[in-house]
Amino acid sequence: MTAIPMKKRRAKKRDVVFPIVNGVVLCILMFITLFPVINTVAISFNDGIDAVRGGIGLWPRQFSMEAYKSLLSDKLTYNAFGISVARTVITTLLNLLFTSMLAFALSRREYILRKLITLAVVLTMYVNAGLIPNFLLIHRTLRLSKTFWVYIIPTMFSCFNMIVIRTYILGLPEALAESARIDGANDLRIFWQIIFPLCTPVLATVALFVAVGSWNQWFDTQLYNGSKKNLYTLQYLLKMKLATSMNTTNAANTSVDALAATSASKSTPVTVRCAITVVSALPILMIYPFLQRYFVTGMVLGGVKG
């Protein structure tokens, strides 16, 4: 008679202890994850000369906006921001459109060449011509250098994203397309009115991949539009500003000269680098909450199946 109440008390004790321990562990992990982010924001709002001393935690020791002023005072920054936004939006929309259309075509079992085309597309993931042939193709053959379209045309399709979307479409009931075809709908109408709306989770996931990659890209600007300031992307411009700030500091012969050289602006490479990180990540952080609910679903349902 006493054994049963003892077991119940032990079970109740475990039910109370586990949530407490679990909550403490999760809070510790959350703090470990968020500390570098908050610390970066704190350093970006700190005085540059004071930040060189180090030891800044979760709050600025000497509040200053000089790092952001040095980044945002140039009109070229706003033009570069517009170029990056336009590039990200156009690339994401076109990539989703063309990639999903090809994924739908290759998911149709009645399409005879679907296996051959899929093999040819997948091979491009493993066999790459390299940087120089790609540069010659874009610069000499396509003549896209020093134009805005160099950001758009080479990125309108992604093989990996096509495989993810194709796998998701293959998981949809075939009866949907068959019933629509019986009612007289053609393939374009089936794709646009039936398949495309049902692919919202995987399309949102792919859109996040494409948008983040396009927003963070700067190397193509250096290769093809390095001489066109009006076509600078934000990431490339911020990279140049950081390099300029570091060169200014390194030009000083001693630490005293370095402090004197940076005392006018009160911004140093430490604060500039953190401010660049905040400015670069902020737009993506603002978009992510709207796509987060689709992210896990899209990855699970669109995962490559064996």
N, C-alpha and C positions, 0 to 999 in steps of 0.2 A: 504493500500500500504506500509505503514511503518512497519507494524507488521511482514511481511515476511522477510525483510532485518534484523530486530532485531533478529528473530529466527535464521537466518543464521549466524549472528555474534556470537550469543551465542553458536551455534553448533561448529563453528570454534574455539572458545575459549576453549570449552571442549576438542576438538581434539588436541589442543596444550598443555593444562594443564595436561591432563591425562598421556601422554607419559613421561612428565618431572617428575611428582610425582611417576609414576611407576618405572622409572629408578632410582630415588633417593632411593626408598624403597628397590629395588633389590640390589643396591650397598651396602646399610646398612646391609642387610641380608647376602650378600656375605662376607662382612668384618667380621661379627659376626661368620660366619661359618669357614672362613679361619684363623682367628686370633689364635685359639688354635694350629692349625697345624704349622703355621709359628713360633709361640712362642716356640713350642717344638723343631723345627729345630734350632732356635736361641740359646736356652739353651744348646742343644747338642754340639754346636760349641763354647760354652763359657767356660772360665776357671772355674774349679770345685769349688774352694774355693770362688771365686767371686759370683758364681751362688747361693751359700747358702744364701747370703744376699737378694736375690730376686730382684724384680723390673726390670727384663729384659723384653723388649718389643718385637719388630719385628726384632731386630738386636743384635748380641752378643756384650756385653759391653767390654769384654776382650777375643779376639779370641783365641781359643785353640783347638787342635785336640787330646788332651790327652784321652778324653772319647772314641773316635774311635780307637786310638792306643791300649788302654787297651782291646778292644773287638777283634780287628783284628790282634793283635800281636801273638796270639796263633794259632798254626797250626791246633789244634783241631777244631777251628772255621770254617776253610775251608772244613774240612772233614764233619762237621755237616751240612754246607751249601749244599754240594753235596748230602748228605743223604736226606735232606729236598726237594731238587729239584727232585731227582729221585723218592722219595715217592710221591710227588705232581703230577708229570707227569704220572707215572704208574697208580696211583689210579684214576686220572681223566679219562684216556683212558679206563681202564677196567670198571670203573663205568658207563661211557657212553655206552660202548658196551653191557654189560650184562643188564643194566637197560632198555635201549632202545629195546633190543631184547624181554625181558619179556613184556614190554609195548606194543609192536607190537602184540605179541601173545594174550595178554588179550584184545586187541582192536578188534580182529576178531570175528564177530558175529556168525560165523559158529562153533567156538570152544565151545564145550558143557560145559566144566569145568571152563570157564572164570570167572563166577560169584563166584563160590566156592573158587577158588584160589585167586581172588581179595579180598574176605572177609578175608581169612586166612592171606594174606599179610598185609592188613590194620589193623587187630587186633594187629599185632606186634608193631604198633605205639602207642597203648593204654595200652598194657600189656607188661611190661618189667620185666625180672627175677631179675634184679638188678646187682650191681657191683660184688658181690662175686661170684654168679653163672657164670657170664661172665668171670671173672678171672679164675675160675676153668676150664671152657670150653676151653679157649685159652691156659692156662698154662699146665694143666694136660692131657686133652683129645686130643687137637690138637697139643700140644707140639710146639707151635710157639714162646715161650719165648726165648730171646737171639738170635733171627733171624731177618733178614730184613723183612721177609714175615708177621710178626705180624702187620706191617703197611699196608699191601696190602690186604690180604685175608679177614679180617673182614670188610673191607670198599668197597668191590667190588659191592655192591648193596645198593640202597637207596629206601625205600618204598615211601617216599614223592616225590622224583624225578620221580619214576615210574608213580605215579598218574598224575603228571604234563605232562610228555611225552605222556602217554596214552590219556589224554584228548585232547592234541594237535593232535594226530593221528586220533582220532575220528572226528575231525573237517575237515579232508582232504576229498576230494571227493572219494566216494567208487568206482566210475567208473574207477579210475586209476588202482586199483588193479584188478578189474574185467576184464578190457581190456587186462591187462598183463597176467592174467590167461587164457584167451581165446587164446592168442598167444602162450601158452605153458609154461609160466614162473611158477616156483614153488615158495613156500612161501619165501624161503631164497633169491631168486633172486629178488622177489618183494620188500622185505625189504631192501636189500642192494643197489639196483639200482634205486628204485622209492621212497620208504618211507623215507629212511635215508637221502638222499640229501634234501628232502623237509622239514625235521625237523631241518635244520640248526639254525633258530632263537632260538627254545626252547633248542636245544642241547648246544648252546653257553651260554645260561642263566644257564642251569644246570651245565655246565663245570665250570663256574665262582663260583657257590655255592660250588661245590666239591673241587675246587682248593684252595679257601680261607679257607675252613674248614680243609683241609689236611695240608696246609701250617702253620696254626696257632695251630695245635694240638701238645701238649707236654705231656699230662697226660698219654697216653699209653706208652710213653718212660719211664716215671717214674715207671710205673707198671711192665713192662716186660723187659726193656733193661737198667734199671738204673745202672747195674754193667758192661755194655759193652760200653766203651767210644767210640769205633769205630762205634757204631750204634746210637750215640746221634743225635737227630735232632737239628736244629738251635734254635728253640724256647726253647727247654729244656736247651740247653747249655747257652743261654742268660739269662734264668731264674736263673740258678745256678750262673752265673757271677754277676747278680744283688744281689742275696742273699749274696754272698761272700763280695761284696762291702758294703752292709748294715751292715753285721756283723763286718767288720773291723772298721767301724765308730762307731758302738754301743759299741765296746770293749773299747773305750776311756772313761775315767771317767769324764772328764770335756771337755768343748768346746775348751780349749787351747790344750789339748791332742788330741782331734779330728782333729784340724787343723794341728798339728804336724804330726799326723799319715797319713794324706792325702796329705801333702805338697810335698811328693816325687813324686807322680804320678799326682798331680793336677787334679785328677778326684774324684768326690764324687757321692753318690747314685743319686743325682739330675740329674747330667749330664749323668751318665751311663744309668739311666732309660730313658731319652729322646733319647739318642743315640740308645738304644735297640729298642725303638719305631720306629725310622727312618729306621734302618736296617731291621726290621721285615716287615714294610709296603712297603718299596721301590719296591720289586719285584712284588707285587700285583698291585701297582700303575702303573708299567710299562706295565703290561698285560691288565689292565682294558680298556684303550682306544681302543684296538683292538676288544674288545667284547661289548663295550658300545652300539654300533648301533643295536646289536641284543637283548640287555637286555630288553628294554621296550616292543618290539614286542613279544619276547618270553614269558614274564610274562603275557601279555594281552591275547595272543592266547592260551597259555597253562594253563590259570587259571582254577581252578576247577569250573565247572558249576553245578548249582543246579538242 
